[in-house]
Amino acid sequence: MRHKFAKYLLVTNLLFFLSITYAQRIDNSTWKAQISLGVNSPSKSGFIDSAPAKGLNFPTVNLGIQRMFSRTLGAKLDYGFNRFASEDGMQEFKVNYSRINAQLVYNPSQSLTFLPEHFQVVLHAGPGYSNAKPLGNLGDNKQSYLNFILGFEVHYSINRKIALYSDISYIYGFTSLDDYNPEILGLGAFNGNVFNVTFGVSIALSGCYYCD
């Protein structure tokens, strides 16, 4: 009798644990605000050959608002700011690169049963608009063009309201560098792609309407 009761408790606790884990995985607030900070790497082909930017630059700042339409699909609007600086030993310049993107969001975590408790993964992609503005007296080399961003996020939920996350994104610019003659006239102009790695916080702004 005692053995059967112990077996019953074990099975009950196991089912309870699995149900809690499953619920935590699919817990997804309808509205979220996101902010992240990190580094960026602009493509060297986006600059003139004689004056590229550093391969790794700080900071990158991303701000976004996200709306989930179901447990797996949603959309977000976000703004990103990046600062580039010239390579050491090159003609000095700095560039403020900003973008705004409307993106689709896909969260497959519900079906990824191997994920550890509290973790979720999110894919995001969508078109946008970029603006690259050199600082100082190089303002005439300001560039604007369309872009497309593709990214992958890993979230760790602290509680139902707050999650820490990392984001790896690639921003493709639909543009090409102008033909400057002499080349130095293109100092600070950027027509290229950007790779971002950021870490941030996601804050739930509403209840969870898609949780069991």
C-alpha positions in Angstrom: 0.0 0.0 0.0 2.8 2.4 1.0 4.6 1.5 -2.2 1.6 2.3 -4.3 1.0 5.6 -2.5 4.7 6.6 -3.0 4.4 5.7 -6.7 1.2 7.8 -7.0 3.0 10.8 -5.4 5.9 10.5 -7.7 3.8 10.4 -10.8 1.6 13.3 -9.6 4.6 15.4 -8.9 6.2 14.6 -12.2 3.0 15.5 -14.1 2.8 18.7 -12.1 6.4 19.7 -12.9 5.9 19.0 -16.6 2.7 21.0 -16.7 4.5 24.0 -15.0 7.4 23.7 -17.3 5.2 23.6 -20.4 3.1 26.6 -19.2 6.2 28.6 -18.6 7.5 27.8 -22.0 4.4 29.1 -23.8 3.7 32.0 -21.5 3.8 35.0 -23.8 2.5 38.4 -23.1 0.4 40.1 -25.8 2.3 43.4 -25.6 6.0 43.8 -24.8 8.5 46.6 -24.7 12.1 45.7 -25.4 15.4 47.5 -24.9 18.9 46.2 -25.6 22.5 47.3 -25.7 25.4 45.8 -27.5 28.0 46.1 -30.3 28.0 46.2 -34.1 30.1 45.3 -37.0 29.5 47.2 -40.3 30.6 45.6 -43.6 33.9 47.1 -44.8 32.6 47.1 -48.4 30.2 49.8 -47.3 33.0 52.3 -46.9 35.7 53.6 -49.3 38.7 51.3 -49.4 41.1 53.8 -47.9 39.0 54.6 -44.8 36.9 51.7 -43.4 35.3 51.6 -40.0 36.5 49.4 -37.1 35.4 45.8 -37.2 33.7 46.1 -33.8 32.0 49.2 -32.5 30.0 50.4 -29.5 27.3 51.2 -28.9 24.2 49.6 -30.5 20.9 50.5 -28.9 17.6 48.8 -29.9 14.1 49.9 -28.7 11.0 48.1 -29.7 7.3 47.4 -29.1 5.9 43.9 -29.8 2.4 42.6 -30.3 1.7 38.8 -30.3 -1.4 37.7 -32.2 -1.1 34.0 -31.1 1.4 31.9 -29.1 3.7 31.7 -32.0 3.1 34.7 -34.4 3.3 38.4 -33.8 4.8 41.7 -35.1 7.0 44.4 -33.7 8.1 47.9 -34.6 11.7 48.8 -33.5 14.3 51.5 -33.7 18.0 50.8 -33.7 21.0 53.2 -33.3 24.6 52.3 -34.1 27.8 54.3 -33.8 30.7 53.5 -36.1 34.3 54.8 -35.8 37.2 54.8 -38.2 40.0 52.2 -37.9 43.0 53.2 -36.0 45.6 54.9 -38.1 43.1 55.9 -40.8 41.5 59.3 -41.6 39.2 59.9 -38.6 35.5 59.9 -38.8 32.4 58.8 -36.9 29.0 57.7 -38.2 25.6 57.6 -36.6 23.6 54.8 -38.3 20.0 54.5 -37.4 17.2 52.3 -38.6 13.5 51.6 -38.2 11.9 48.3 -39.0 8.5 46.6 -39.1 9.0 42.9 -38.4 7.2 39.6 -38.2 7.9 37.6 -35.0 7.9 33.8 -34.7 8.1 32.0 -31.4 8.5 28.2 -31.9 9.3 27.5 -28.2 6.0 25.7 -27.6 7.1 22.9 -29.9 10.8 22.8 -28.8 10.4 20.5 -25.9 14.1 20.2 -25.4 14.4 23.8 -24.3 15.3 24.3 -20.6 12.8 25.7 -18.2 12.2 29.5 -18.5 13.9 29.7 -22.0 12.3 30.7 -25.2 13.7 31.3 -28.7 12.3 33.9 -31.1 12.9 34.7 -34.8 12.2 38.1 -36.3 12.5 39.6 -39.8 11.2 42.5 -41.8 11.8 45.5 -44.0 12.9 48.9 -42.9 14.7 52.2 -43.6 18.3 53.1 -42.7 20.0 56.5 -42.3 23.8 56.8 -42.1 25.0 60.2 -41.1 28.7 61.1 -40.7 29.5 63.5 -37.9 31.3 66.8 -38.1 31.9 68.5 -41.5 31.1 65.3 -43.4 27.4 65.8 -43.3 27.2 65.9 -47.1 27.9 62.2 -47.2 24.7 61.3 -45.4 23.0 58.2 -46.9 19.5 56.8 -46.7 18.2 53.5 -48.1 15.9 50.6 -47.6 17.0 47.6 -45.5 15.9 44.1 -44.4 16.7 42.7 -41.0 16.8 39.0 -39.9 17.4 38.1 -36.3 17.4 35.4 -33.6 16.7 36.0 -29.9 17.1 33.8 -26.8 14.9 34.8 -23.8 15.2 33.8 -20.2 12.1 34.6 -18.1 12.7 35.9 -14.6 9.0 36.1 -14.0 5.8 36.7 -16.0 6.7 40.4 -16.4 10.4 40.5 -17.1 12.7 38.4 -19.3 16.4 38.9 -20.2 17.3 38.2 -23.8 20.1 38.2 -26.3 19.7 39.2 -29.9 21.8 38.4 -33.0 20.7 40.4 -36.1 21.9 41.1 -39.6 20.7 44.2 -41.4 21.1 44.1 -45.2 21.1 47.4 -46.9 19.6 47.7 -50.4 22.3 50.1 -51.5 25.8 50.4 -53.0 28.6 52.8 -52.5 28.8 55.8 -54.7 31.8 56.2 -57.1 33.8 59.0 -55.5 36.5 60.7 -57.5 38.8 61.3 -55.7 38.0 58.5 -53.3 38.6 60.6 -50.2 35.4 62.6 -51.0 33.5 59.6 -49.8 35.0 59.7 -46.3 32.4 58.7 -43.7 29.8 57.6 -46.3 28.3 54.2 -45.4 26.3 52.1 -47.9 26.4 48.5 -46.5 25.3 45.9 -44.1 25.5 45.7 -40.3 25.8 42.8 -37.9 24.5 43.4 -34.3 24.8 41.5 -31.0 22.9 42.9 -28.1 21.7 42.0 -24.6 18.6 43.5 -23.0 15.3 43.2 -21.2 11.8 42.5 -22.4 9.0 43.9 -20.3 5.4 42.6 -20.4 2.9 45.4 -20.8 -0.3 43.3 -20.7 -1.6 40.0 -19.5 -1.0 36.6 -21.1 -4.0 35.7 -23.3 -2.4 32.7 -24.9 -1.4 30.7 -21.9 -3.0 27.5 -20.7 
